[in-house]
Amino acid sequence: MAKAKGEHYVSNPDFLVAMVEWKEKCAEAAEEEMPRPAVTNYIGECFLKIATHLSYRPNFINYTYKDDMISDGIENCLQYASNFNPEKSNNPFAYFTQIIYYAFIRRIQKEKKQTHVKNKIISGSNYQSYDIMPGDSTSYSIDNSFALDNLPMEDVYKPKKIEKKSKKGLENFMDDDIDKVALRGDER
């Protein structure tokens, strides 16, 4: 059965009502000094649906660790669900979509860094021959030429460079003035 026009996989008004009710339960639990209640099944389903559908976007679809991305997104939603404020926004769908989006980005960066580290280890290793069983005279070795041929020419992960802070205001003007005086050979 095809879904009706305008019908979405997460109903934002229903999601908002569920979030408001959950936030009220959280406030009651805080007054009674009880632990924060778990999110409802409906809220959890909404998190799962948002994360799953966001993973279908073209910029996320072809990653082999897509399940890890979805898990990270749901984990972050659960972690920051109490930060949603219905008085500031009546759009929990957008709020949690942003949380999941940035969780996906962080997972991709983490995986790229791990891939880079693995590639560096493989390219820098000198594999030695080993005898597998005592008495086995056959020498076994691992040919890492395939791994070296498939490494990217440039580093996939490049550590961030720390840039020097630019000078602002009078410092910039004063340094330029001192440089000009030094070039002219003037003395003051």
N, CA, C and O atoms as a DFTB+ gen file, in Angstrom:
752 C
 N C O
     1  1       0.853      -1.178       0.000
     2  2       0.000       0.000       0.000
     3  2       0.895       1.236       0.000
     4  3       1.795       1.363       0.830
     5  1       0.640       2.132      -0.928
     6  2       1.435       3.362      -1.031
     7  2       1.017       4.339       0.055
     8  3      -0.150       4.416       0.438
     9  1       2.008       5.084       0.540
    10  2       1.655       6.032       1.595
    11  2       1.026       7.269       0.976
    12  3       1.348       7.652      -0.149
    13  1       0.132       7.881       1.721
    14  2      -0.598       9.050       1.236
    15  2       0.343      10.235       1.066
    16  3       1.374      10.335       1.732
    17  1      -0.036      11.126       0.163
    18  2       0.793      12.301      -0.086
    19  2       0.857      13.146       1.188
    20  3      -0.160      13.408       1.830
    21  1       2.059      13.560       1.533
    22  2       2.244      14.393       2.719
    23  2       2.460      13.591       3.998
    24  3       2.784      14.163       5.039
    25  1       2.282      12.271       3.929
    26  2       2.480      11.436       5.112
    27  2       3.966      11.110       5.237
    28  3       4.594      10.681       4.269
    29  1       4.519      11.310       6.410
    30  2       5.942      11.098       6.625
    31  2       6.166       9.870       7.507
    32  3       5.242       9.364       8.146
    33  1       7.395       9.412       7.525
    34  2       7.701       8.230       8.327
    35  2       7.711       8.544       9.815
    36  3       7.564       7.637      10.633
    37  1       7.880       9.809      10.183
    38  2       7.743      10.245      11.573
    39  2       6.795      11.434      11.579
    40  3       7.035      12.434      10.903
    41  1       5.730      11.320      12.340
    42  2       4.776      12.418      12.450
    43  2       5.307      13.420      13.469
    44  3       5.390      13.128      14.662
    45  1       5.665      14.599      12.983
    46  2       6.259      15.600      13.866
    47  2       5.313      16.029      14.996
    48  3       5.769      16.158      16.132
    49  1       4.012      16.258      14.738
    50  2       3.118      16.624      15.852
    51  2       3.014      15.529      16.923
    52  3       3.022      15.818      18.120
    53  1       2.917      14.270      16.477
    54  2       2.846      13.170      17.448
    55  2       4.159      13.025      18.216
    56  3       4.164      12.752      19.417
    57  1       5.265      13.213      17.506
    58  2       6.590      13.141      18.126
    59  2       6.734      14.248      19.169
    60  3       7.287      14.021      20.246
    61  1       6.238      15.446      18.851
    62  2       6.302      16.568      19.794
    63  2       5.485      16.263      21.045
    64  3       5.943      16.512      22.160
    65  1       4.279      15.725      20.869
    66  2       3.432      15.381      22.015
    67  2       4.135      14.348      22.900
    68  3       4.142      14.470      24.125
    69  1       4.721      13.337      22.268
    70  2       5.421      12.304      23.035
    71  2       6.613      12.893      23.787
    72  3       6.870      12.518      24.930
    73  1       7.341      13.810      23.153
    74  2       8.491      14.433      23.816
    75  2       8.050      15.307      24.989
    76  3       8.697      15.311      26.036
    77  1       6.954      16.045      24.820
    78  2       6.451      16.893      25.905
    79  2       6.036      16.029      27.090
    80  3       6.358      16.351      28.234
    81  1       5.326      14.937      26.828
    82  2       4.904      14.033      27.908
    83  2       6.119      13.440      28.617
    84  3       6.146      13.356      29.845
    85  1       7.120      13.030      27.847
    86  2       8.326      12.457      28.446
    87  2       9.077      13.493      29.275
    88  3       9.588      13.181      30.351
    89  1       9.143      14.731      28.772
    90  2       9.825      15.791      29.521
    91  2       9.099      16.075      30.842
    92  3       9.736      16.379      31.850
    93  1       7.778      15.976      30.831
    94  2       7.011      16.160      32.074
    95  2       7.331      15.052      33.074
    96  3       7.483      15.311      34.267
    97  1       7.432      13.828      32.587
    98  2       7.816      12.706      33.458
    99  2       9.225      12.906      34.008
   100  3       9.503      12.567      35.158
   101  1      10.116      13.462      33.178
   102  2      11.483      13.744      33.638
   103  2      11.480      14.795      34.738
   104  3      12.229      14.687      35.709
   105  1      10.631      15.816      34.585
   106  2      10.543      16.870      35.592
   107  2       9.995      16.310      36.912
   108  3      10.480      16.660      37.987
   109  1       8.986      15.443      36.822
   110  2       8.428      14.815      38.027
   111  2       9.484      13.939      38.716
   112  3       9.597      13.943      39.942
   113  1      10.234      13.210      37.938
   114  2      11.276      12.348      38.503
   115  2      12.367      13.185      39.171
   116  3      12.901      12.798      40.210
   117  1      12.694      14.321      38.580
   118  2      13.713      15.193      39.166
   119  2      13.228      15.777      40.492
   120  3      14.011      15.904      41.434
   121  1      11.931      16.137      40.575
   122  2      11.370      16.671      41.826
   123  2      11.423      15.628      42.938
   124  3      11.690      15.956      44.094
   125  1      11.170      14.380      42.585
   126  2      11.176      13.289      43.564
   127  2      12.564      12.690      43.753
   128  3      12.726      11.704      44.472
   129  1      13.578      13.294      43.100
   130  2      14.956      12.834      43.157
   131  2      15.083      11.374      42.724
   132  3      15.826      10.594      43.320
   133  1      14.360      11.035      41.701
   134  2      14.403       9.706      41.098
   135  2      15.242       9.789      39.823
   136  3      15.441      10.882      39.293
   137  1      15.736       8.655      39.323
   138  2      16.472       8.691      38.053
   139  2      15.541       9.053      36.894
   140  3      14.330       8.841      36.959
   141  1      16.126       9.594      35.853
   142  2      15.359      10.005      34.687
   143  2      14.716       8.778      34.048
   144  3      15.380       7.754      33.886
   145  1      13.432       8.861      33.680
   146  2      12.759       7.693      33.085
   147  2      13.284       7.411      31.678
   148  3      13.786       8.304      30.996
   149  1      13.159       6.175      31.265
   150  2      13.565       5.779      29.913
   151  2      12.602       6.389      28.902
   152  3      11.444       6.659      29.219
   153  1      13.083       6.601      27.700
   154  2      12.200       7.120      26.662
   155  2      11.175       6.049      26.311
   156  3      11.407       4.856      26.508
   157  1      10.061       6.489      25.799
   158  2       9.000       5.549      25.431
   159  2       9.399       4.781      24.168
   160  3      10.327       5.159      23.454
   161  1       8.678       3.706      23.918
   162  2       8.938       2.923      22.706
   163  2       8.716       3.763      21.458
   164  3       9.457       3.641      20.483
   165  1       7.691       4.621      21.486
   166  2       7.407       5.460      20.325
   167  2       8.569       6.408      20.039
   168  3       8.962       6.579      18.885
   169  1       9.116       7.019      21.076
   170  2      10.250       7.938      20.885
   171  2      11.458       7.164      20.355
   172  3      12.155       7.637      19.457
   173  1      11.702       5.990      20.902
   174  2      12.799       5.155      20.418
   175  2      12.617       4.762      18.960
   176  3      13.577       4.752      18.190
   177  1      11.371       4.434      18.576
   178  2      11.090       4.105      17.176
   179  2      11.357       5.310      16.278
   180  3      11.886       5.166      15.176
   181  1      10.990       6.492      16.755
   182  2      11.235       7.710      15.974
   183  2      12.739       7.919      15.770
   184  3      13.173       8.250      14.667
   185  1      13.521       7.729      16.813
   186  2      14.974       7.857      16.679
   187  2      15.500       6.873      15.639
   188  3      16.302       7.236      14.779
   189  1      15.042       5.620      15.723
   190  2      15.484       4.593      14.793
   191  2      15.089       4.928      13.358
   192  3      15.899       4.782      12.443
   193  1      13.857       5.374      13.158
   194  2      13.390       5.717      11.812
   195  2      14.164       6.900      11.236
   196  3      14.542       6.887      10.064
   197  1      14.397       7.915      12.052
   198  2      15.142       9.085      11.576
   199  2      16.558       8.671      11.180
   200  3      17.039       9.046      10.111
   201  1      17.218       7.905      12.032
   202  2      18.594       7.493      11.747
   203  2      18.661       6.599      10.513
   204  3      19.547       6.757       9.673
   205  1      17.728       5.667      10.406
   206  2      17.731       4.752       9.264
   207  2      17.485       5.504       7.964
   208  3      18.186       5.280       6.977
   209  1      16.501       6.388       7.955
   210  2      16.195       7.121       6.734
   211  2      17.297       8.122       6.378
   212  3      17.554       8.365       5.199
   213  1      17.939       8.694       7.375
   214  2      19.050       9.607       7.091
   215  2      20.223       8.837       6.472
   216  3      20.974       9.390       5.669
   217  1      20.378       7.580       6.841
   218  2      21.480       6.785       6.281
   219  2      21.255       6.456       4.812
   220  3      22.188       6.015       4.142
   221  1      20.057       6.653       4.295
   222  2      19.773       6.417       2.878
   223  2      20.171       7.600       1.999
   224  3      20.147       7.499       0.772
   225  1      20.532       8.709       2.614
   226  2      20.926       9.873       1.813
   227  2      22.184       9.535       1.014
   228  3      22.990       8.714       1.451
   229  1      22.358      10.160      -0.152
   230  2      23.502       9.821      -1.014
   231  2      24.867       9.996      -0.337
   232  3      25.805       9.264      -0.654
   233  1      24.987      10.941       0.576
   234  2      26.286      11.145       1.209
   235  2      26.581      10.132       2.312
   236  3      27.681      10.149       2.865
   237  1      25.642       9.252       2.651
   238  2      25.872       8.249       3.693
   239  2      25.620       6.818       3.224
   240  3      25.917       5.885       3.969
   241  1      25.095       6.610       2.044
   242  2      24.561       5.307       1.642
   243  2      25.621       4.228       1.462
   244  3      25.351       3.067       1.768
   245  1      26.811       4.560       0.982
   246  2      27.759       3.518       0.580
   247  2      28.812       3.163       1.615
   248  3      29.791       2.499       1.275
   249  1      28.653       3.572       2.839
   250  2      29.644       3.217       3.853
   251  2      29.378       1.822       4.385
   252  3      28.231       1.445       4.623
   253  1      30.446       1.058       4.569
   254  2      30.291      -0.307       5.070
   255  2      29.926      -0.336       6.544
   256  3      29.403      -1.337       7.034
   257  1      30.193       0.740       7.247
   258  2      29.907       0.810       8.685
   259  2      28.645       1.631       8.945
   260  3      28.558       2.349       9.942
   261  1      27.674       1.521       8.048
   262  2      26.432       2.277       8.172
   263  2      25.672       1.907       9.446
   264  3      25.050       2.768      10.070
   265  1      25.720       0.635       9.833
   266  2      25.042       0.211      11.065
   267  2      25.657       0.889      12.291
   268  3      24.946       1.259      13.225
   269  1      26.977       1.048      12.282
   270  2      27.634       1.759      13.379
   271  2      27.206       3.223      13.405
   272  3      27.031       3.808      14.474
   273  1      27.041       3.808      12.222
   274  2      26.597       5.197      12.151
   275  2      25.194       5.344      12.748
   276  3      24.928       6.268      13.517
   277  1      24.313       4.430      12.387
   278  2      22.941       4.468      12.907
   279  2      22.952       4.288      14.420
   280  3      22.237       4.988      15.136
   281  1      23.756       3.357      14.904
   282  2      23.845       3.125      16.355
   283  2      24.361       4.358      17.080
   284  3      23.841       4.726      18.134
   285  1      25.382       4.995      16.520
   286  2      25.909       6.220      17.129
   287  2      24.856       7.318      17.161
   288  3      24.742       8.049      18.145
   289  1      24.091       7.433      16.086
   290  2      23.041       8.448      16.029
   291  2      21.974       8.231      17.088
   292  3      21.552       9.177      17.754
   293  1      21.540       6.990      17.244
   294  2      20.526       6.675      18.253
   295  2      21.085       6.906      19.654
   296  3      20.399       7.442      20.524
   297  1      22.323       6.500      19.862
   298  2      22.956       6.706      21.174
   299  2      23.012       8.193      21.526
   300  3      22.721       8.578      22.658
   301  1      23.382       9.016      20.564
   302  2      23.442      10.460      20.824
   303  2      22.055      11.046      21.072
   304  3      21.901      11.950      21.893
   305  1      21.048      10.535      20.370
   306  2      19.677      11.004      20.609
   307  2      19.250      10.690      22.040
   308  3      18.668      11.533      22.722
   309  1      19.542       9.473      22.486
   310  2      19.184       9.098      23.854
   311  2      19.959       9.931      24.874
   312  3      19.440      10.290      25.930
   313  1      21.200      10.226      24.536
   314  2      22.046      10.993      25.449
   315  2      21.559      12.430      25.590
   316  3      21.605      12.998      26.681
   317  1      21.092      13.020      24.488
   318  2      20.717      14.433      24.499
   319  2      19.217      14.673      24.402
   320  3      18.792      15.802      24.152
   321  1      18.415      13.649      24.590
   322  2      16.964      13.808      24.507
   323  2      16.448      14.781      25.552
   324  3      15.497      15.520      25.295
   325  1      17.060      14.789      26.722
   326  2      16.589      15.683      27.788
   327  2      16.904      17.148      27.491
   328  3      16.350      18.039      28.133
   329  1      17.800      17.410      26.510
   330  2      18.117      18.789      26.157
   331  2      17.079      19.418      25.238
   332  3      17.073      20.635      25.058
   333  1      16.203      18.608      24.655
   334  2      15.170      19.166      23.779
   335  2      14.223      20.012      24.618
   336  3      13.711      19.564      25.643
   337  1      13.998      21.253      24.162
   338  2      13.140      22.175      24.888
   339  2      11.942      22.519      24.012
   340  3      12.087      23.244      23.028
   341  1      10.742      22.001      24.360
   342  2       9.555      22.275      23.548
   343  2       9.133      23.743      23.576
   344  3       8.376      24.183      22.711
   345  1       9.614      24.502      24.558
   346  2       9.281      25.928      24.615
   347  2      10.061      26.711      23.565
   348  3       9.598      27.753      23.103
   349  1      11.237      26.223      23.184
   350  2      12.048      26.904      22.177
   351  2      11.737      26.432      20.769
   352  3      11.801      27.213      19.820
   353  1      11.399      25.155      20.629
   354  2      11.170      24.595      19.306
   355  2      10.037      23.579      19.361
   356  3       9.919      22.796      20.304
   357  1       9.214      23.616      18.332
   358  2       8.149      22.615      18.245
   359  2       8.454      21.616      17.132
   360  3       7.546      21.032      16.540
   361  1       9.764      21.426      16.851
   362  2      10.174      20.538      15.777
   363  2      11.224      19.543      16.276
   364  3      12.412      19.706      15.998
   365  1      10.797      18.524      17.005
   366  2      11.773      17.545      17.499
   367  2      12.411      16.741      16.362
   368  3      13.540      16.268      16.488
   369  1      11.681      16.591      15.250
   370  2      12.233      15.864      14.116
   371  2      13.518      16.522      13.624
   372  3      14.520      15.842      13.407
   373  1      13.493      17.830      13.449
   374  2      14.686      18.555      12.980
   375  2      15.799      18.516      14.024
   376  3      16.971      18.360      13.681
   377  1      15.436      18.655      15.286
   378  2      16.430      18.652      16.371
   379  2      17.205      17.331      16.388
   380  3      18.435      17.327      16.432
   381  1      16.486      16.230      16.354
   382  2      17.140      14.930      16.436
   383  2      17.797      14.533      15.112
   384  3      18.766      13.773      15.109
   385  1      17.285      15.033      14.001
   386  2      17.948      14.791      12.721
   387  2      19.334      15.421      12.724
   388  3      20.289      14.819      12.232
   389  1      19.452      16.617      13.268
   390  2      20.760      17.278      13.354
   391  2      21.715      16.502      14.253
   392  3      22.893      16.349      13.929
   393  1      21.212      16.018      15.370
   394  2      22.045      15.227      16.279
   395  2      22.568      13.981      15.557
   396  3      23.748      13.645      15.660
   397  1      21.688      13.306      14.834
   398  2      22.079      12.086      14.123
   399  2      23.042      12.417      12.990
   400  3      24.010      11.690      12.769
   401  1      22.788      13.494      12.278
   402  2      23.657      13.901      11.168
   403  2      25.094      14.085      11.649
   404  3      26.030      13.576      11.033
   405  1      25.263      14.812      12.745
   406  2      26.612      15.056      13.254
   407  2      27.238      13.794      13.859
   408  3      28.460      13.647      13.856
   409  1      26.410      12.893      14.373
   410  2      26.934      11.603      14.837
   411  2      27.476      10.811      13.647
   412  3      28.516      10.161      13.755
   413  1      26.777      10.863      12.520
   414  2      27.249      10.197      11.302
   415  2      28.587      10.779      10.872
   416  3      29.511      10.035      10.543
   417  1      28.696      12.089      10.871
   418  2      29.935      12.746      10.445
   419  2      31.090      12.335      11.357
   420  3      32.187      12.040      10.883
   421  1      30.839      12.315      12.668
   422  2      31.896      11.914      13.604
   423  2      32.328      10.468      13.374
   424  3      33.518      10.165      13.452
   425  1      31.387       9.573      13.093
   426  2      31.727       8.174      12.841
   427  2      32.561       8.053      11.568
   428  3      33.524       7.288      11.531
   429  1      32.202       8.794      10.531
   430  2      32.963       8.739       9.274
   431  2      34.388       9.216       9.512
   432  3      35.337       8.604       9.021
   433  1      34.546      10.300      10.258
   434  2      35.889      10.805      10.556
   435  2      36.686       9.790      11.364
   436  3      37.871       9.577      11.104
   437  1      36.044       9.167      12.336
   438  2      36.716       8.171      13.172
   439  2      37.151       6.972      12.331
   440  3      38.263       6.472      12.500
   441  1      36.293       6.510      11.433
   442  2      36.624       5.369      10.588
   443  2      37.728       5.713       9.592
   444  3      38.592       4.879       9.319
   445  1      37.713       6.922       9.050
   446  2      38.777       7.329       8.132
   447  2      40.117       7.368       8.859
   448  3      41.142       6.970       8.306
   449  1      40.103       7.844      10.086
   450  2      41.332       7.883      10.865
   451  2      41.834       6.466      11.120
   452  3      43.031       6.204      10.999
   453  1      40.931       5.550      11.471
   454  2      41.319       4.164      11.717
   455  2      41.860       3.510      10.443
   456  3      42.836       2.761      10.490
   457  1      41.226       3.794       9.318
   458  2      41.700       3.249       8.045
   459  2      43.098       3.762       7.737
   460  3      43.956       3.009       7.275
   461  1      43.321       5.027       7.990
   462  2      44.637       5.612       7.756
   463  2      45.688       4.934       8.643
   464  3      46.777       4.603       8.175
   465  1      45.365       4.733       9.902
   466  2      46.302       4.089      10.823
   467  2      46.602       2.667      10.358
   468  3      47.760       2.249      10.355
   469  1      45.574       1.920       9.964
   470  2      45.777       0.551       9.472
   471  2      46.660       0.545       8.233
   472  3      47.560      -0.286       8.109
   473  1      46.402       1.473       7.317
   474  2      47.203       1.534       6.096
   475  2      48.654       1.875       6.400
   476  3      49.557       1.335       5.761
   477  1      48.890       2.741       7.340
   478  2      50.265       3.083       7.718
   479  2      50.967       1.890       8.350
   480  3      52.148       1.655       8.094
   481  1      50.253       1.141       9.168
   482  2      50.841      -0.045       9.794
   483  2      51.193      -1.070       8.721
   484  3      52.277      -1.652       8.748
   485  1      50.287      -1.290       7.785
   486  2      50.533      -2.270       6.726
   487  2      51.703      -1.830       5.856
   488  3      52.570      -2.639       5.527
   489  1      51.732      -0.557       5.483
   490  2      52.784      -0.096       4.575
   491  2      54.153      -0.065       5.252
   492  3      55.172      -0.195       4.574
   493  1      54.195       0.103       6.553
   494  2      55.471       0.177       7.262
   495  2      55.941      -1.146       7.807
   496  3      57.043      -1.230       8.349
   497  1      55.141      -2.178       7.680
   498  2      55.501      -3.475       8.272
   499  2      56.359      -4.284       7.329
   500  3      56.164      -4.265       6.114
   501  1      57.294      -4.982       7.894
   502  2      58.069      -5.964       7.158
   503  2      57.663      -7.325       7.679
   504  3      58.081      -7.741       8.759
   505  1      56.848      -8.013       6.906
   506  2      56.386      -9.317       7.336
   507  2      57.510     -10.330       7.200
   508  3      58.252     -10.317       6.218
   509  1      57.630     -11.196       8.173
   510  2      58.664     -12.211       8.163
   511  2      58.024     -13.575       7.928
   512  3      56.831     -13.778       8.151
   513  1      58.836     -14.468       7.485
   514  2      58.357     -15.831       7.285
   515  2      58.302     -16.541       8.637
   516  3      59.151     -16.325       9.501
   517  1      57.297     -17.385       8.801
   518  2      57.144     -18.132      10.042
   519  2      56.869     -19.591       9.720
   520  3      56.189     -19.902       8.742
   521  1      57.393     -20.470      10.536
   522  2      57.032     -21.879      10.449
   523  2      55.788     -22.068      11.292
   524  3      55.760     -21.691      12.463
   525  1      54.763     -22.651      10.698
   526  2      53.483     -22.787      11.387
   527  2      53.512     -23.907      12.419
   528  3      53.102     -23.701      13.562
   529  1      53.988     -25.086      12.037
   530  2      53.996     -26.233      12.936
   531  2      55.438     -26.679      13.182
   532  3      56.270     -26.588      12.279
   533  1      55.739     -27.151      14.369
   534  2      57.079     -27.686      14.592
   535  2      57.333     -28.861      13.637
   536  3      56.502     -29.758      13.499
   537  1      58.475     -28.833      12.998
   538  2      58.809     -29.888      12.055
   539  2      58.404     -29.564      10.636
   540  3      58.822     -30.258       9.709
   541  1      57.589     -28.515      10.431
   542  2      57.187     -28.113       9.086
   543  2      58.300     -27.271       8.498
   544  3      58.602     -26.196       9.016
   545  1      58.903     -27.733       7.446
   546  2      60.041     -27.021       6.877
   547  2      59.625     -25.992       5.833
   548  3      60.467     -25.241       5.339
   549  1      58.344     -25.946       5.490
   550  2      57.875     -24.990       4.499
   551  2      57.825     -23.592       5.116
   552  3      57.327     -23.413       6.227
   553  1      58.329     -22.636       4.406
   554  2      58.338     -21.265       4.897
   555  2      57.109     -20.532       4.361
   556  3      56.859     -20.533       3.155
   557  1      56.353     -19.914       5.247
   558  2      55.156     -19.177       4.864
   559  2      55.418     -17.689       5.042
   560  3      56.007     -17.268       6.038
   561  1      54.985     -16.913       4.089
   562  2      55.143     -15.462       4.224
   563  2      53.913     -14.774       3.650
   564  3      53.163     -15.355       2.865
   565  1      53.730     -13.562       4.048
   566  2      52.610     -12.761       3.577
   567  2      53.157     -11.748       2.580
   568  3      54.090     -11.004       2.882
   569  1      52.568     -11.728       1.401
   570  2      52.995     -10.784       0.372
   571  2      52.209      -9.499       0.569
   572  3      51.002      -9.464       0.328
   573  1      52.879      -8.451       1.002
   574  2      52.164      -7.196       1.241
   575  2      52.258      -6.252       0.054
   576  3      51.932      -5.073       0.188
   577  1      52.699      -6.740      -1.114
   578  2      52.754      -5.864      -2.284
   579  2      51.353      -5.451      -2.704
   580  3      51.156      -4.337      -3.188
   581  1      50.364      -6.350      -2.521
   582  2      48.983      -5.999      -2.847
   583  2      48.511      -4.852      -1.969
   584  3      47.900      -3.906      -2.466
   585  1      48.784      -4.921      -0.674
   586  2      48.364      -3.869       0.251
   587  2      49.054      -2.558      -0.079
   588  3      48.433      -1.497      -0.020
   589  1      50.324      -2.622      -0.424
   590  2      51.054      -1.398      -0.750
   591  2      50.553      -0.778      -2.048
   592  3      50.499       0.445      -2.174
   593  1      50.183      -1.628      -3.024
   594  2      49.674      -1.109      -4.289
   595  2      48.319      -0.443      -4.134
   596  3      47.988       0.461      -4.902
   597  1      47.530      -0.868      -3.158
   598  2      46.184      -0.334      -2.985
   599  2      46.092       0.805      -1.993
   600  3      44.998       1.306      -1.735
   601  1      47.210       1.224      -1.433
   602  2      47.179       2.371      -0.536
   603  2      46.989       3.637      -1.347
   604  3      47.538       3.757      -2.443
   605  1      46.217       4.589      -0.825
   606  2      46.064       5.848      -1.546
   607  2      47.393       6.596      -1.590
   608  3      48.216       6.474      -0.683
   609  1      47.590       7.366      -2.647
   610  2      48.836       8.119      -2.798
   611  2      48.978       9.145      -1.674
   612  3      50.066       9.333      -1.128
   613  1      47.882       9.800      -1.337
   614  2      47.895      10.789      -0.262
   615  2      47.303      10.166       0.991
   616  3      46.575       9.176       0.928
   617  1      47.626      10.758       2.115
   618  2      47.038      10.288       3.365
   619  2      45.541      10.574       3.360
   620  3      45.108      11.676       3.026
   621  1      44.754       9.558       3.739
   622  2      43.317       9.749       3.829
   623  2      43.000      10.657       5.008
   624  3      42.142      11.537       4.931
   625  1      43.696      10.426       6.068
   626  2      43.491      11.224       7.272
   627  2      44.706      12.110       7.464
   628  3      45.835      11.627       7.549
   629  1      44.469      13.383       7.530
   630  2      45.551      14.321       7.773
   631  2      45.287      15.006       9.107
   632  3      44.236      15.618       9.293
   633  1      46.223      14.907      10.027
   634  2      46.016      15.572      11.315
   635  2      45.830      17.071      11.112
   636  3      46.412      17.678      10.213
   637  1      45.014      17.635      11.963
   638  2      44.741      19.066      11.858
   639  2      45.991      19.861      12.192
   640  3      46.712      19.551      13.141
   641  1      46.229      20.880      11.403
   642  2      47.361      21.749      11.659
   643  2      46.898      22.885      12.552
   644  3      45.800      23.419      12.393
   645  1      47.747      23.238      13.480
   646  2      47.432      24.342      14.371
   647  2      47.904      25.620      13.694
   648  3      49.090      25.802      13.416
   649  1      46.948      26.491      13.440
   650  2      47.279      27.740      12.781
   651  2      47.558      28.807      13.825
   652  3      46.966      28.826      14.904
   653  1      48.472      29.690      13.472
   654  2      48.772      30.797      14.362
   655  2      47.634      31.800      14.295
   656  3      47.063      32.045      13.232
   657  1      47.320      32.364      15.423
   658  2      46.252      33.349      15.468
   659  2      46.717      34.619      14.767
   660  3      47.855      35.061      14.927
   661  1      45.819      35.182      13.998
   662  2      46.167      36.417      13.302
   663  2      46.097      37.585      14.271
   664  3      45.349      37.571      15.248
   665  1      46.887      38.577      13.973
   666  2      46.925      39.754      14.825
   667  2      45.731      40.639      14.502
   668  3      45.299      40.724      13.353
   669  1      45.218      41.276      15.501
   670  2      44.038      42.116      15.321
   671  2      44.344      43.532      15.789
   672  3      45.206      43.756      16.638
   673  1      43.639      44.448      15.231
   674  2      43.660      45.825      15.716
   675  2      45.009      46.487      15.586
   676  3      45.649      46.400      14.538
   677  1      45.447      47.146      16.639
   678  2      46.659      47.958      16.631
   679  2      47.924      47.129      16.504
   680  3      48.930      47.614      15.987
   681  1      47.889      45.886      16.966
   682  2      49.082      45.039      16.865
   683  2      49.523      44.894      15.413
   684  3      50.710      44.987      15.102
   685  1      48.562      44.666      14.537
   686  2      48.862      44.509      13.120
   687  2      49.426      45.817      12.551
   688  3      50.407      45.803      11.808
   689  1      48.815      46.919      12.897
   690  2      49.251      48.224      12.414
   691  2      50.643      48.556      12.941
   692  3      51.500      49.036      12.199
   693  1      50.857      48.301      14.212
   694  2      52.135      48.639      14.832
   695  2      53.263      47.800      14.238
   696  3      54.347      48.327      13.990
   697  1      53.035      46.504      14.005
   698  2      54.070      45.653      13.425
   699  2      54.403      46.101      12.010
   700  3      55.572      46.108      11.623
   701  1      53.385      46.477      11.229
   702  2      53.627      46.953       9.869
   703  2      54.434      48.241       9.898
   704  3      55.336      48.423       9.080
   705  1      54.123      49.142      10.832
   706  2      54.818      50.413      10.944
   707  2      56.283      50.183      11.325
   708  3      57.172      50.848      10.794
   709  1      56.536      49.250      12.238
   710  2      57.909      48.952      12.667
   711  2      58.693      48.352      11.499
   712  3      59.867      48.671      11.311
   713  1      58.034      47.465      10.698
   714  2      58.702      46.872       9.538
   715  2      59.067      47.935       8.501
   716  3      60.141      47.866       7.904
   717  1      58.195      48.909       8.280
   718  2      58.470      49.969       7.316
   719  2      59.654      50.814       7.765
   720  3      60.511      51.181       6.962
   721  1      59.688      51.113       9.046
   722  2      60.793      51.912       9.581
   723  2      62.103      51.150       9.419
   724  3      63.126      51.741       9.072
   725  1      62.080      49.844       9.666
   726  2      63.288      49.020       9.548
   727  2      63.753      48.978       8.102
   728  3      64.958      48.993       7.852
   729  1      62.830      48.925       7.138
   730  2      63.199      48.870       5.737
   731  2      63.811      50.186       5.265
   732  3      64.749      50.178       4.469
   733  1      63.293      51.315       5.744
   734  2      63.807      52.618       5.339
   735  2      65.118      52.945       6.035
   736  3      65.902      53.760       5.549
   737  1      65.344      52.326       7.136
   738  2      66.557      52.626       7.897
   739  2      66.409      53.852       8.762
   740  3      67.398      54.378       9.272
   741  1      65.175      54.316       8.935
   742  2      64.930      55.491       9.794
   743  2      65.102      55.115      11.243
   744  3      64.830      53.985      11.647
   745  1      65.551      56.061      12.008
   746  2      65.632      55.858      13.443
   747  2      64.792      56.916      14.111
   748  3      64.760      58.059      13.654
   749  1      64.159      56.588      15.109
   750  2      63.314      57.544      15.811
   751  2      63.839      57.778      17.170
   752  3      63.263      58.559      17.928
